[in-house]
């Protein structure tokens, strides 16, 4: 069975994708030798919260 998304659901998915893309761009600024994945996780979490989303 094919389930179609409603326009509202598509909008939510579109916004989530936008936030993910912005988060990746933000993380690119911080990736360097010696930074831990924990530090990157913390940066991503703060950024996602600033976007009004739930990490």
CHARMM internal coordinates of N, CA and C (Angstrom, degrees):
IC EDIT
DIST 1 N 1 CA 1.4402
DIST 1 CA 1 C 1.5339
ANGL 1 N 1 CA 1 C 108.28
DIST 1 C 2 N 1.3057
ANGL 1 CA 1 C 2 N 116.21
DIHE 1 N 1 CA 1 C 2 N 134.40
DIST 2 N 2 CA 1.4574
ANGL 1 C 2 N 2 CA 122.17
DIHE 1 CA 1 C 2 N 2 CA 177.42
DIST 2 CA 2 C 1.5251
ANGL 2 N 2 CA 2 C 108.39
DIHE 1 C 2 N 2 CA 2 C -94.15
DIST 2 C 3 N 1.3226
ANGL 2 CA 2 C 3 N 115.39
DIHE 2 N 2 CA 2 C 3 N 125.92
DIST 3 N 3 CA 1.4609
ANGL 2 C 3 N 3 CA 120.33
DIHE 2 CA 2 C 3 N 3 CA 178.61
DIST 3 CA 3 C 1.5230
ANGL 3 N 3 CA 3 C 107.88
DIHE 2 C 3 N 3 CA 3 C -105.34
DIST 3 C 4 N 1.3130
ANGL 3 CA 3 C 4 N 116.28
DIHE 3 N 3 CA 3 C 4 N 123.90
DIST 4 N 4 CA 1.4605
ANGL 3 C 4 N 4 CA 121.14
DIHE 3 CA 3 C 4 N 4 CA 179.70
DIST 4 CA 4 C 1.5273
ANGL 4 N 4 CA 4 C 109.44
DIHE 3 C 4 N 4 CA 4 C -91.86
DIST 4 C 5 N 1.3058
ANGL 4 CA 4 C 5 N 114.45
DIHE 4 N 4 CA 4 C 5 N 139.36
DIST 5 N 5 CA 1.4658
ANGL 4 C 5 N 5 CA 120.15
DIHE 4 CA 4 C 5 N 5 CA 176.81
DIST 5 CA 5 C 1.5246
ANGL 5 N 5 CA 5 C 109.30
DIHE 4 C 5 N 5 CA 5 C -80.93
DIST 5 C 6 N 1.3154
ANGL 5 CA 5 C 6 N 115.52
DIHE 5 N 5 CA 5 C 6 N 146.60
DIST 6 N 6 CA 1.4587
ANGL 5 C 6 N 6 CA 120.24
DIHE 5 CA 5 C 6 N 6 CA 176.20
DIST 6 CA 6 C 1.5309
ANGL 6 N 6 CA 6 C 108.32
DIHE 5 C 6 N 6 CA 6 C -79.08
DIST 6 C 7 N 1.3196
ANGL 6 CA 6 C 7 N 117.38
DIHE 6 N 6 CA 6 C 7 N 161.73
DIST 7 N 7 CA 1.4689
ANGL 6 C 7 N 7 CA 119.28
DIHE 6 CA 6 C 7 N 7 CA 175.99
DIST 7 CA 7 C 1.5314
ANGL 7 N 7 CA 7 C 112.11
DIHE 6 C 7 N 7 CA 7 C -55.85
DIST 7 C 8 N 1.3152
ANGL 7 CA 7 C 8 N 117.25
DIHE 7 N 7 CA 7 C 8 N -36.53
DIST 8 N 8 CA 1.4714
ANGL 7 C 8 N 8 CA 120.94
DIHE 7 CA 7 C 8 N 8 CA 177.99
DIST 8 CA 8 C 1.5252
ANGL 8 N 8 CA 8 C 110.73
DIHE 7 C 8 N 8 CA 8 C -63.42
DIST 8 C 9 N 1.3347
ANGL 8 CA 8 C 9 N 116.33
DIHE 8 N 8 CA 8 C 9 N -46.91
DIST 9 N 9 CA 1.4661
ANGL 8 C 9 N 9 CA 120.40
DIHE 8 CA 8 C 9 N 9 CA 179.53
DIST 9 CA 9 C 1.5263
ANGL 9 N 9 CA 9 C 111.13
DIHE 8 C 9 N 9 CA 9 C -62.43
DIST 9 C 10 N 1.3155
ANGL 9 CA 9 C 10 N 116.74
DIHE 9 N 9 CA 9 C 10 N -40.41
DIST 10 N 10 CA 1.4666
ANGL 9 C 10 N 10 CA 120.45
DIHE 9 CA 9 C 10 N 10 CA 177.85
DIST 10 CA 10 C 1.5223
ANGL 10 N 10 CA 10 C 111.10
DIHE 9 C 10 N 10 CA 10 C -63.45
DIST 10 C 11 N 1.3129
ANGL 10 CA 10 C 11 N 116.90
DIHE 10 N 10 CA 10 C 11 N -38.33
DIST 11 N 11 CA 1.4603
ANGL 10 C 11 N 11 CA 121.00
DIHE 10 CA 10 C 11 N 11 CA 177.71
DIST 11 CA 11 C 1.5199
ANGL 11 N 11 CA 11 C 111.82
DIHE 10 C 11 N 11 CA 11 C -63.99
DIST 11 C 12 N 1.3257
ANGL 11 CA 11 C 12 N 115.89
DIHE 11 N 11 CA 11 C 12 N -41.08
DIST 12 N 12 CA 1.4666
ANGL 11 C 12 N 12 CA 120.73
DIHE 11 CA 11 C 12 N 12 CA 177.96
DIST 12 CA 12 C 1.5277
ANGL 12 N 12 CA 12 C 109.98
DIHE 11 C 12 N 12 CA 12 C -63.64
DIST 12 C 13 N 1.3235
ANGL 12 CA 12 C 13 N 116.95
DIHE 12 N 12 CA 12 C 13 N -43.83
DIST 13 N 13 CA 1.4609
ANGL 12 C 13 N 13 CA 121.07
DIHE 12 CA 12 C 13 N 13 CA 179.32
DIST 13 CA 13 C 1.5265
ANGL 13 N 13 CA 13 C 111.11
DIHE 12 C 13 N 13 CA 13 C -64.86
DIST 13 C 14 N 1.3089
ANGL 13 CA 13 C 14 N 116.53
DIHE 13 N 13 CA 13 C 14 N -39.43
DIST 14 N 14 CA 1.4666
ANGL 13 C 14 N 14 CA 121.16
DIHE 13 CA 13 C 14 N 14 CA 178.87
DIST 14 CA 14 C 1.5272
ANGL 14 N 14 CA 14 C 110.45
DIHE 13 C 14 N 14 CA 14 C -63.18
DIST 14 C 15 N 1.3268
ANGL 14 CA 14 C 15 N 116.77
DIHE 14 N 14 CA 14 C 15 N -44.32
DIST 15 N 15 CA 1.4633
ANGL 14 C 15 N 15 CA 121.52
DIHE 14 CA 14 C 15 N 15 CA 179.18
DIST 15 CA 15 C 1.5314
ANGL 15 N 15 CA 15 C 110.87
DIHE 14 C 15 N 15 CA 15 C -64.90
DIST 15 C 16 N 1.3153
ANGL 15 CA 15 C 16 N 117.28
DIHE 15 N 15 CA 15 C 16 N -40.77
DIST 16 N 16 CA 1.4683
ANGL 15 C 16 N 16 CA 120.65
DIHE 15 CA 15 C 16 N 16 CA 177.85
DIST 16 CA 16 C 1.5262
ANGL 16 N 16 CA 16 C 110.36
DIHE 15 C 16 N 16 CA 16 C -61.79
DIST 16 C 17 N 1.3190
ANGL 16 CA 16 C 17 N 116.81
DIHE 16 N 16 CA 16 C 17 N -43.00
DIST 17 N 17 CA 1.4632
ANGL 16 C 17 N 17 CA 120.75
DIHE 16 CA 16 C 17 N 17 CA 177.92
DIST 17 CA 17 C 1.5164
ANGL 17 N 17 CA 17 C 112.10
DIHE 16 C 17 N 17 CA 17 C -62.80
DIST 17 C 18 N 1.3208
ANGL 17 CA 17 C 18 N 116.42
DIHE 17 N 17 CA 17 C 18 N -38.55
DIST 18 N 18 CA 1.4660
ANGL 17 C 18 N 18 CA 121.01
DIHE 17 CA 17 C 18 N 18 CA 178.51
DIST 18 CA 18 C 1.5316
ANGL 18 N 18 CA 18 C 110.07
DIHE 17 C 18 N 18 CA 18 C -63.18
DIST 18 C 19 N 1.3200
ANGL 18 CA 18 C 19 N 116.36
DIHE 18 N 18 CA 18 C 19 N -44.02
DIST 19 N 19 CA 1.4649
ANGL 18 C 19 N 19 CA 120.39
DIHE 18 CA 18 C 19 N 19 CA -179.72
DIST 19 CA 19 C 1.5306
ANGL 19 N 19 CA 19 C 110.66
DIHE 18 C 19 N 19 CA 19 C -66.12
DIST 19 C 20 N 1.3208
ANGL 19 CA 19 C 20 N 117.55
DIHE 19 N 19 CA 19 C 20 N -39.59
DIST 20 N 20 CA 1.4699
ANGL 19 C 20 N 20 CA 120.43
DIHE 19 CA 19 C 20 N 20 CA 177.26
DIST 20 CA 20 C 1.5283
ANGL 20 N 20 CA 20 C 110.24
DIHE 19 C 20 N 20 CA 20 C -61.21
DIST 20 C 21 N 1.3282
ANGL 20 CA 20 C 21 N 117.18
DIHE 20 N 20 CA 20 C 21 N -44.72
DIST 21 N 21 CA 1.4654
ANGL 20 C 21 N 21 CA 120.69
DIHE 20 CA 20 C 21 N 21 CA 179.76
DIST 21 CA 21 C 1.5265
ANGL 21 N 21 CA 21 C 110.95
DIHE 20 C 21 N 21 CA 21 C -62.24
DIST 21 C 22 N 1.3203
ANGL 21 CA 21 C 22 N 117.13
DIHE 21 N 21 CA 21 C 22 N -43.62
DIST 22 N 22 CA 1.4683
ANGL 21 C 22 N 22 CA 120.74
DIHE 21 CA 21 C 22 N 22 CA 178.02
DIST 22 CA 22 C 1.5310
ANGL 22 N 22 CA 22 C 111.30
DIHE 21 C 22 N 22 CA 22 C -63.65
DIST 22 C 23 N 1.3153
ANGL 22 CA 22 C 23 N 116.25
DIHE 22 N 22 CA 22 C 23 N -38.17
DIST 23 N 23 CA 1.4647
ANGL 22 C 23 N 23 CA 120.52
DIHE 22 CA 22 C 23 N 23 CA 179.06
DIST 23 CA 23 C 1.5240
ANGL 23 N 23 CA 23 C 110.49
DIHE 22 C 23 N 23 CA 23 C -64.46
DIST 23 C 24 N 1.3229
ANGL 23 CA 23 C 24 N 116.89
DIHE 23 N 23 CA 23 C 24 N -41.86
DIST 24 N 24 CA 1.4675
ANGL 23 C 24 N 24 CA 120.11
DIHE 23 CA 23 C 24 N 24 CA 177.30
DIST 24 CA 24 C 1.5234
ANGL 24 N 24 CA 24 C 110.71
DIHE 23 C 24 N 24 CA 24 C -60.93
DIST 24 C 25 N 1.3217
ANGL 24 CA 24 C 25 N 116.72
DIHE 24 N 24 CA 24 C 25 N -42.98
DIST 25 N 25 CA 1.4687
ANGL 24 C 25 N 25 CA 120.16
DIHE 24 CA 24 C 25 N 25 CA 178.93
DIST 25 CA 25 C 1.5273
ANGL 25 N 25 CA 25 C 110.82
DIHE 24 C 25 N 25 CA 25 C -62.74
DIST 25 C 26 N 1.3226
ANGL 25 CA 25 C 26 N 116.87
DIHE 25 N 25 CA 25 C 26 N -40.46
DIST 26 N 26 CA 1.4644
ANGL 25 C 26 N 26 CA 120.84
DIHE 25 CA 25 C 26 N 26 CA 178.56
DIST 26 CA 26 C 1.5303
ANGL 26 N 26 CA 26 C 110.48
DIHE 25 C 26 N 26 CA 26 C -64.41
DIST 26 C 27 N 1.3160
ANGL 26 CA 26 C 27 N 116.92
DIHE 26 N 26 CA 26 C 27 N -43.35
DIST 27 N 27 CA 1.4633
ANGL 26 C 27 N 27 CA 120.38
DIHE 26 CA 26 C 27 N 27 CA -178.71
DIST 27 CA 27 C 1.5252
ANGL 27 N 27 CA 27 C 112.06
DIHE 26 C 27 N 27 CA 27 C -65.07
DIST 27 C 28 N 1.3276
ANGL 27 CA 27 C 28 N 117.11
DIHE 27 N 27 CA 27 C 28 N -33.88
DIST 28 N 28 CA 1.4705
ANGL 27 C 28 N 28 CA 120.56
DIHE 27 CA 27 C 28 N 28 CA 178.85
DIST 28 CA 28 C 1.5269
ANGL 28 N 28 CA 28 C 111.22
DIHE 27 C 28 N 28 CA 28 C -55.88
DIST 28 C 29 N 1.3201
ANGL 28 CA 28 C 29 N 116.52
DIHE 28 N 28 CA 28 C 29 N -33.41
DIST 29 N 29 CA 1.4694
ANGL 28 C 29 N 29 CA 121.19
DIHE 28 CA 28 C 29 N 29 CA -179.32
DIST 29 CA 29 C 1.5311
ANGL 29 N 29 CA 29 C 111.89
DIHE 28 C 29 N 29 CA 29 C -67.26
DIST 29 C 30 N 1.3176
ANGL 29 CA 29 C 30 N 117.10
DIHE 29 N 29 CA 29 C 30 N -23.61
DIST 30 N 30 CA 1.4620
ANGL 29 C 30 N 30 CA 121.56
DIHE 29 CA 29 C 30 N 30 CA -172.66
DIST 30 CA 30 C 1.5289
ANGL 30 N 30 CA 30 C 113.81
DIHE 29 C 30 N 30 CA 30 C -105.53
DIST 30 C 31 N 1.3230
ANGL 30 CA 30 C 31 N 117.14
DIHE 30 N 30 CA 30 C 31 N -11.67
DIST 31 N 31 CA 1.4633
ANGL 30 C 31 N 31 CA 119.57
DIHE 30 CA 30 C 31 N 31 CA -177.30
DIST 31 CA 31 C 1.5241
ANGL 31 N 31 CA 31 C 109.34
DIHE 30 C 31 N 31 CA 31 C -74.16
DIST 31 C 32 N 1.3219
ANGL 31 CA 31 C 32 N 114.26
DIHE 31 N 31 CA 31 C 32 N 122.23
DIST 32 N 32 CA 1.4655
ANGL 31 C 32 N 32 CA 120.66
DIHE 31 CA 31 C 32 N 32 CA 178.59
DIST 32 CA 32 C 1.5249
ANGL 32 N 32 CA 32 C 107.54
DIHE 31 C 32 N 32 CA 32 C -159.16
DIST 32 C 33 N 1.3166
ANGL 32 CA 32 C 33 N 117.30
DIHE 32 N 32 CA 32 C 33 N 162.22
DIST 33 N 33 CA 1.4610
ANGL 32 C 33 N 33 CA 118.85
DIHE 32 CA 32 C 33 N 33 CA 178.99
DIST 33 CA 33 C 1.5313
ANGL 33 N 33 CA 33 C 110.87
DIHE 32 C 33 N 33 CA 33 C -56.85
DIST 33 C 34 N 1.3148
ANGL 33 CA 33 C 34 N 115.48
DIHE 33 N 33 CA 33 C 34 N 135.64
DIST 34 N 34 CA 1.4588
ANGL 33 C 34 N 34 CA 120.53
DIHE 33 CA 33 C 34 N 34 CA 176.37
DIST 34 CA 34 C 1.5165
ANGL 34 N 34 CA 34 C 115.39
DIHE 33 C 34 N 34 CA 34 C 96.68
DIST 34 C 35 N 1.3397
ANGL 34 CA 34 C 35 N 118.53
DIHE 34 N 34 CA 34 C 35 N -16.93
DIST 35 N 35 CA 1.4674
ANGL 34 C 35 N 35 CA 119.16
DIHE 34 CA 34 C 35 N 35 CA 179.24
DIST 35 CA 35 C 1.5276
ANGL 35 N 35 CA 35 C 108.42
DIHE 34 C 35 N 35 CA 35 C -78.56
DIST 35 C 36 N 1.3024
ANGL 35 CA 35 C 36 N 115.86
DIHE 35 N 35 CA 35 C 36 N 138.22
DIST 36 N 36 CA 1.4668
ANGL 35 C 36 N 36 CA 119.85
DIHE 35 CA 35 C 36 N 36 CA -178.03
DIST 36 CA 36 C 1.5262
ANGL 36 N 36 CA 36 C 110.51
DIHE 35 C 36 N 36 CA 36 C -88.12
DIST 36 C 37 N 1.3161
ANGL 36 CA 36 C 37 N 114.47
DIHE 36 N 36 CA 36 C 37 N 159.40
DIST 37 N 37 CA 1.4615
ANGL 36 C 37 N 37 CA 118.29
DIHE 36 CA 36 C 37 N 37 CA 176.26
DIST 37 CA 37 C 1.5245
ANGL 37 N 37 CA 37 C 110.44
DIHE 36 C 37 N 37 CA 37 C -65.92
DIST 37 C 38 N 1.3284
ANGL 37 CA 37 C 38 N 116.57
DIHE 37 N 37 CA 37 C 38 N -28.60
DIST 38 N 38 CA 1.4684
ANGL 37 C 38 N 38 CA 119.67
DIHE 37 CA 37 C 38 N 38 CA 176.61
DIST 38 CA 38 C 1.5270
ANGL 38 N 38 CA 38 C 110.14
DIHE 37 C 38 N 38 CA 38 C -62.75
DIST 38 C 39 N 1.3336
ANGL 38 CA 38 C 39 N 116.67
DIHE 38 N 38 CA 38 C 39 N -43.90
DIST 39 N 39 CA 1.4642
ANGL 38 C 39 N 39 CA 120.15
DIHE 38 CA 38 C 39 N 39 CA 178.48
DIST 39 CA 39 C 1.5269
ANGL 39 N 39 CA 39 C 110.86
DIHE 38 C 39 N 39 CA 39 C -62.90
DIST 39 C 40 N 1.3335
ANGL 39 CA 39 C 40 N 116.34
DIHE 39 N 39 CA 39 C 40 N -41.16
DIST 40 N 40 CA 1.4642
ANGL 39 C 40 N 40 CA 119.65
DIHE 39 CA 39 C 40 N 40 CA 178.33
DIST 40 CA 40 C 1.5259
ANGL 40 N 40 CA 40 C 110.70
DIHE 39 C 40 N 40 CA 40 C -64.68
DIST 40 C 41 N 1.3274
ANGL 40 CA 40 C 41 N 116.74
DIHE 40 N 40 CA 40 C 41 N -39.42
DIST 41 N 41 CA 1.4692
ANGL 40 C 41 N 41 CA 120.69
DIHE 40 CA 40 C 41 N 41 CA 176.58
DIST 41 CA 41 C 1.5263
ANGL 41 N 41 CA 41 C 110.95
DIHE 40 C 41 N 41 CA 41 C -59.68
DIST 41 C 42 N 1.3255
ANGL 41 CA 41 C 42 N 116.63
DIHE 41 N 41 CA 41 C 42 N -42.38
DIST 42 N 42 CA 1.4628
ANGL 41 C 42 N 42 CA 120.83
DIHE 41 CA 41 C 42 N 42 CA -179.53
DIST 42 CA 42 C 1.5293
ANGL 42 N 42 CA 42 C 111.03
DIHE 41 C 42 N 42 CA 42 C -66.11
DIST 42 C 43 N 1.3186
ANGL 42 CA 42 C 43 N 116.68
DIHE 42 N 42 CA 42 C 43 N -41.20
DIST 43 N 43 CA 1.4665
ANGL 42 C 43 N 43 CA 121.06
DIHE 42 CA 42 C 43 N 43 CA 177.85
DIST 43 CA 43 C 1.5245
ANGL 43 N 43 CA 43 C 109.65
DIHE 42 C 43 N 43 CA 43 C -62.48
DIST 43 C 44 N 1.3336
ANGL 43 CA 43 C 44 N 115.85
DIHE 43 N 43 CA 43 C 44 N -45.84
DIST 44 N 44 CA 1.4622
ANGL 43 C 44 N 44 CA 120.42
DIHE 43 CA 43 C 44 N 44 CA -179.71
DIST 44 CA 44 C 1.5269
ANGL 44 N 44 CA 44 C 110.90
DIHE 43 C 44 N 44 CA 44 C -62.55
DIST 44 C 45 N 1.3133
ANGL 44 CA 44 C 45 N 116.99
DIHE 44 N 44 CA 44 C 45 N -43.20
DIST 45 N 45 CA 1.4672
ANGL 44 C 45 N 45 CA 120.65
DIHE 44 CA 44 C 45 N 45 CA -179.23
DIST 45 CA 45 C 1.5269
ANGL 45 N 45 CA 45 C 111.26
DIHE 44 C 45 N 45 CA 45 C -61.35
DIST 45 C 46 N 1.3304
ANGL 45 CA 45 C 46 N 116.60
DIHE 45 N 45 CA 45 C 46 N -46.02
DIST 46 N 46 CA 1.4734
ANGL 45 C 46 N 46 CA 119.88
DIHE 45 CA 45 C 46 N 46 CA 178.91
DIST 46 CA 46 C 1.5337
ANGL 46 N 46 CA 46 C 110.47
DIHE 45 C 46 N 46 CA 46 C -61.62
DIST 46 C 47 N 1.3231
ANGL 46 CA 46 C 47 N 116.42
DIHE 46 N 46 CA 46 C 47 N -43.58
DIST 47 N 47 CA 1.4611
ANGL 46 C 47 N 47 CA 120.63
DIHE 46 CA 46 C 47 N 47 CA -177.90
DIST 47 CA 47 C 1.5311
ANGL 47 N 47 CA 47 C 111.03
DIHE 46 C 47 N 47 CA 47 C -64.13
DIST 47 C 48 N 1.3198
ANGL 47 CA 47 C 48 N 116.50
DIHE 47 N 47 CA 47 C 48 N -44.89
DIST 48 N 48 CA 1.4657
ANGL 47 C 48 N 48 CA 120.63
DIHE 47 CA 47 C 48 N 48 CA -179.68
DIST 48 CA 48 C 1.5264
ANGL 48 N 48 CA 48 C 110.32
DIHE 47 C 48 N 48 CA 48 C -61.62
DIST 48 C 49 N 1.3248
ANGL 48 CA 48 C 49 N 116.96
DIHE 48 N 48 CA 48 C 49 N -41.84
DIST 49 N 49 CA 1.4683
ANGL 48 C 49 N 49 CA 120.32
DIHE 48 CA 48 C 49 N 49 CA 178.25
DIST 49 CA 49 C 1.5261
ANGL 49 N 49 CA 49 C 111.02
DIHE 48 C 49 N 49 CA 49 C -63.82
DIST 49 C 50 N 1.3384
ANGL 49 CA 49 C 50 N 117.27
DIHE 49 N 49 CA 49 C 50 N -37.55
DIST 50 N 50 CA 1.4669
ANGL 49 C 50 N 50 CA 120.51
DIHE 49 CA 49 C 50 N 50 CA 177.63
DIST 50 CA 50 C 1.5259
ANGL 50 N 50 CA 50 C 111.50
DIHE 49 C 50 N 50 CA 50 C -63.40
DIST 50 C 51 N 1.3304
ANGL 50 CA 50 C 51 N 116.01
DIHE 50 N 50 CA 50 C 51 N -26.57
DIST 51 N 51 CA 1.4620
ANGL 50 C 51 N 51 CA 120.49
DIHE 50 CA 50 C 51 N 51 CA 178.67
DIST 51 CA 51 C 1.5272
ANGL 51 N 51 CA 51 C 111.61
DIHE 50 C 51 N 51 CA 51 C -81.02
DIST 51 C 52 N 1.3322
ANGL 51 CA 51 C 52 N 116.36
DIHE 51 N 51 CA 51 C 52 N -2.77
DIST 52 N 52 CA 1.4603
ANGL 51 C 52 N 52 CA 120.74
DIHE 51 CA 51 C 52 N 52 CA 179.66
DIST 52 CA 52 C 1.5152
ANGL 52 N 52 CA 52 C 113.41
DIHE 51 C 52 N 52 CA 52 C 83.63
DIST 52 C 53 N 1.3365
ANGL 52 CA 52 C 53 N 115.85
DIHE 52 N 52 CA 52 C 53 N 17.56
DIST 53 N 53 CA 1.4623
ANGL 52 C 53 N 53 CA 120.26
DIHE 52 CA 52 C 53 N 53 CA -178.70
DIST 53 CA 53 C 1.5266
ANGL 53 N 53 CA 53 C 109.94
DIHE 52 C 53 N 53 CA 53 C -108.60
DIST 53 C 54 N 1.3061
ANGL 53 CA 53 C 54 N 115.03
DIHE 53 N 53 CA 53 C 54 N 170.28
DIST 54 N 54 CA 1.4592
ANGL 53 C 54 N 54 CA 121.77
DIHE 53 CA 53 C 54 N 54 CA 178.53
DIST 54 CA 54 C 1.5224
ANGL 54 N 54 CA 54 C 107.75
DIHE 53 C 54 N 54 CA 54 C -104.42
DIST 54 C 55 N 1.3446
ANGL 54 CA 54 C 55 N 117.35
DIHE 54 N 54 CA 54 C 55 N 120.25
DIST 55 N 55 CA 1.4740
ANGL 54 C 55 N 55 CA 119.74
DIHE 54 CA 54 C 55 N 55 CA -179.05
DIST 55 CA 55 C 1.5215
ANGL 55 N 55 CA 55 C 112.43
DIHE 54 C 55 N 55 CA 55 C -70.19
END
COOR INIT
IC SEED 1 N 1 CA 1 C
IC BUILD
